[in-house]
Amino acid sequence: MFDRLEDIIRRYEDITMMLNDPSVVSDQNRFKALMKEQKSLEALVDCYNRYKKCKETISESLSMLEEESDPDMKEMLKEELSGARDELPKLEEELKILLLPKDPNDERNVIVEIRAGVGGDEAALFAADMFRAYTRYAERRNWKVETMSVEDIGIGGIKAVSFMINGNGAYSRLKFESGVHRVQRIPATESGGRIHTSAITVAIMPEVDEVEVEVDLNDCKFDVFRASGNGGQCVNTTDSAVRLTHLPTGIVISCQDEKSQQQNKAKALKVLRAKLYEMEVSRQQNDEAQLRRSQVGSGDRSEKIRTYNFHQGRVTDHRIGLTLYKIDQIMDGDLDEIIDSLTAADQAQRLLSMNE
C-alpha cells in the first residue's frame, strides 16, 4: 500500500510541475486534464501527508521522552504521543478507503427517472413528493435540475418524470437511490383514516457522451405531437414534443419540456444513451456475481430499498437497517445522512471484500 502511495505522491508532484510549464498552460485540453487529475489526488495526498506527520510525531515524542527529565514536559509529550497513536489507525483506515477503486461514473451528471407503481393516485402523489425531494437536495448542493419529461395526473401527482441533475459528483451521491421506494400513509382522500401502502420506482443513470454510446439513428423512430401541461404559449399550438422509439430494444422516450422539436429530440437521445449504458452495465454486473454481492444493493429497480412511514414519522433503508425519525426533513431534501450511511456501508463492504 505504501509503495503505491509513494508513487501517487510522485505523480502529484510531477503534475504540479507540469501545470507551471507554459507549454502545458497553452494546451488547454492537456491543462484541464492535468488539473482534473490533480484534484482527484488531492484528498489522498493530504491524508498521506497527515499520516506521515503523525508517524513523525510518534517517533519524535518517544525519542524526546527518553531524554527529557522535566515532569511537566514529559506529561505534555505523553499526551502528544497518546493523541498521535489514537489518530494513526484512523488515518490508515481513511487511506485504505481513498485507495479503493473509484467508480468511473462518480463525477458524472445523472438522469433520474421516477415512475409511480402500485397504489394508483397515491403512488403518483408520492412520485411528485420524491421529485420535489431530489430537486430540493440538488438545490442544497447548488446543482442544476433540468426537467426532460413529465406525465402528470392533474391532481398534483406524477405518473412518470425524467430529469437531469447537473453537478460535480452527482452520480456518486445519488447512485444508491435506484430501486423501489415504498410509502405508508393516510391518503388525503381516505375518509376512514386507513393507512395505504404505495410504491414508486427510481432509476439513477449516469449521463454518457455520444462517443461512449453510439446510437444508430436508423434504429430510432421519431414521432412528433403537441405538448400538454404547463409550457407557455407554445403548448398545444405546435407539434414540438418528440416520442423516440428505439426499435432494437423497444425503449420509448417522450420529451416535451423544450419549445423546439430539435431540443426535445436531443434530450430524448441523451436519455436513450443513458438507458443503453445502464443496460450494458447491468449485464456486466450480472456476469460478475461476486462483485454484485459485495455492493450495497444491486441498483435493481425491482428491489425494495426504502420505506417512508408518515404515520410514525420514520424512514427506513432496508439495505443497511438504517431508520431515521425525520421524515419531514428528508422529504424536504435533507438526504445527506442516508446517503453518507450508504456510502460508508459500501466502502466497508468493499474493504472487507478486498481484504478477503
N, C-alpha and C positions, 0 to 999 in steps of 0.2 A: 504493500500500500504506500509506504513512504518513498520508494523509488519512483512510483507513479506521481506522487505529489511533487517531488523534486523536478520531474520532467515538466509538470504543469507550471511550476514557478518559473522555470527557464523559458517556457513558451510565452508566459505572460510578460516577462522582461523583454523578450525579443519583439513582441507585438508593440510594447511601449516605445521601444527604439524606432521601429518601423513607422509608427504614427508621427514621429518627429522628422521623418525623412521627406523633404519637399517633393521628391518624385512620387511618393506614395500619396501625399496630400493632393497632388494634381490629378491622380487617378481616382475619381470619386467612387467608382464601383468597388475597387480594392480597399479604399479607405473606409467605406461603410461596412464592408465585410469584416475588416480587422477590428473596427470599433464594436461591432456586434459580438465577435469572438471574445474580445477583451472584457466586455460587460458580462458575458456568460461565465467567465472565470473569476470575476471579482470576489464573489462570496466565498468561493473555495480558497482563494489566495489569502483573503483576510482571515479566515478561520485557521488556516495552516500557520500563518504568522502568529496568531494568538496562541496556538498550540506550542510553537517553538519558544515563544516568550514565557509561557507557563513552565515549560521544561527547564529553561534557564533560571527562572525564579527558584524552582525546587533545588537545583544544583547549587546555586549561589547561597541560598539560605542554609543548606546543610553544611557547606564549607565554612560559612561565617559563624555558625553555631559552635563549631569545633574550636574556633579561635577566640570567640567572644567570652568575656568574663563578667561584663556588666549585667546584673539580673534583669533590669528593665529592657535593655536592648535584646537580651536573649528571649524574653517574653514576646517582644514585638516580632522577632524573627520566627518564633514558633507559630504565631498567629498567621504570619505571611505564608509560611510553609504549609500550614493546615489548609488555608484558603486555596492555594495553588494545587494541592493534592486533591481537594474536592472538585476543583474545576477541570482537571486534566481528563478524567473519564468522560465528562460531558462533552468536551471538545473532540475527543476521539469518536464518540457516537455521532456528533454533528458532521465530522469529516467523512465517516462511512456513508451517511445519508447523502451528502453532497457528491460523493463519488459514484452513487448509484447511476446506472444508465438512464439518461433522460429520454422522456417521450419526445420524439421528434416533432410532434404536433403541439407541444405545450404552449409555445409562444403564438400560436395562430389565433385568428378571429374564429368565431363559431357561428354556425347556423343552427338555430333552435327550432324544433317543431313540437308543438303541443297539440294533442288530439283528445277530445272528450271520448271516454269509453263508456262502460256500463253506468247507468244512473240517469239517463235522459237529460232533462233540463238542468238538473242539479250538477251533473258532470260538466256540462257546458259552462255553468256559472263558476265552478271551481277551476276550469281551464282558464277562464278570464282572470280569476284571482291569482293564479300562478304566473300568468303572463305579466300581470302587474308586479308581482314579487320579483321576478327576474329583471324586469325593467328598472325597478327601484334599486335592485342590487347593482345593476350596471351604472346607474346614476351615482351611487355612493362611491364607485371606483373611477368616476369620470370617463366611463366608456360610452361609446355612441351606439344607440339602438336604431336599427333600420328595419321597419316592417316590410315584409315581402308579399304576404297574402293573408287575408283574414276571412273566415266564414263565420259570420255571427248569426245568432238565432233570434235577434230582435228584442230580447228582454234583458240585455246586458251580458248574456252568455256567449261563448265562442265554441263553435263546433271544431274548428281547427285554425291554427295560426302558425305561420312561419316567419321568423325574423332573424336578422343578423346582429351580432354584438361585435363591434369593432373595438379592440382594446388589447394592450400588451398582456400576454398571459391569460387571455380569456378562456382558452381551452383547458389550461392547467387547473383553473379554478372550477370550471363547470362540468368537466368530463364525467364526474361521478353522479350527475343528475339524471342520466339516461335510465329509463325503466318506468314501472307503474307506480304512480303516486295515488294513494287511497285517502279519501276524506270521509270522516264520520261527523255528521252534524244534522241539526234540525233545519230542513229547508224552510224558506220564508213562506212557502205555500202550504206547509204542513200544519193543519189546524189542530191535530191531535197531539202535537208535541213529540212525535216519534223521531228517533234518530235514524237517518238514512245513510247507507254506505254507497259511495260512488267512486269512480276511478278515472284517471286520465293517464295517457302515456306521454312521456317526454323523450325526445331524441336530441342528443347533442352531437353535432357533426363539425369537424374542423373545416374551415374554408380551404379549398385547394385551387392551385393555379391551373390554367389551361394546359400548360406543359406537362403537369403531373398526371392529369386525367384527360385524355384526348377523347372528345365526343365527335363521332361522325354525324354530321347534320343529315345525312341520308337515312340515318336510323331514327330521326326525330320527325314527328308530325306536329305541326303548329296549327292551332285553331284560334281565331280571334273572336271576342264577344264584348258586349258592353259591360263595363264595370258596374258594380252595385255597391250601395252603402255610402259612407261618408267619403267624399273625394273631390269636392269642389264642383266647379261649373262643368267640368268635362264628363262627370259621371252621367251615364245613361244618354249621352249625346254623341259619343264616338266609340267605335269598336277598338278600344285601346287595350283591353285586358287580353292576356295570352294564356292558352292552355297548351302545355307541352306534353306529348306522349312519347316516351322512349320505347320504341317498338320491340327491341330485343328483351327488355326486362319487364315491360308493362307499367313502368313507373309513370304516374301522371302528376304534373305540377301545374298549378294555376297561379299566375301573378297579375295583380290588378292595381297595385299601390301607386305605380307611376302613371303619368299622363300620356306617355307615348308607347306605342307597340314595341319599338326597339329597346327602350329601357326595361319594359316588362319581360321581353324576350331574353335580354342579357341576364336579368335576375333569375329567370327560370333555369337557364343553362348553368348558372352558378350553383343553384340548389341541386340540379341533376348531378353535376360533378361531385358535390359533397356526398350525395346518396350513393353513387357508384363507388366512391372511395371507401365509404363506410362498409359497403357490401364486401369489398375486397379485403379490408382489414378484418371483418368478422370471419371471413373464410379462412384467413391465415391463422386467426386465433383458435378457430375450431381444429385446425391442423396441429396446433401446439397446445394440447390439452393441459400439460403440466404448467405452462405459463399462465393459462387461463385460471387454473385453480389457485395460483399464487396472488391473484388480484382481488381487490375489494369489489365484489360484484362483477358481473360479466359485461355490463352495459346493454344487456338484452332488454328490449322493450317489454318483454313478457314477464320479466322478473319484478315482483313486488318489492320495492326498495324502502318505501316510507309511508307512514300513516299520520294523518293530521286529524286529531280528535278535538274538535272545537268545544264540545261539552266539558271536557276535562282540561282544556287549555294546553294540551301537550302535542308534541311532535316526536315520533319515534322513528329512527333509522334502523331498520331490521338487520342490515348487513353487519353493523358493529355494536348493536344493542344500546345505542345512544338514545336517551329520552330527555327532552328539554321542555320545561313548562313556561314557554314564552311564545306561544303561537301567534299573538298579535304582532310582535316584533318581527318574527320570521316571515309572516305574510306581508310585512311592510319592507321586505328586502334585507333583513338582518340575517344573512345566511352564513356569515364567516365562521361561527362556532361549529356548525355542522360540517362545512367544507374543510376546515382545519383538522377536525377529528377524522374525517375520511382520508385526508391526505396523510396524516400521521399513521393511521392504521395500514394504509397501502405501503408506506415506507417500511414499517415494521415487518410486514409480511414479506416484502422483497428482500430485506436484510436477512430474515430467517432463511428464506429460500437460497440466498447467495451463500450463507454460512454452511447450509446443508450440502 
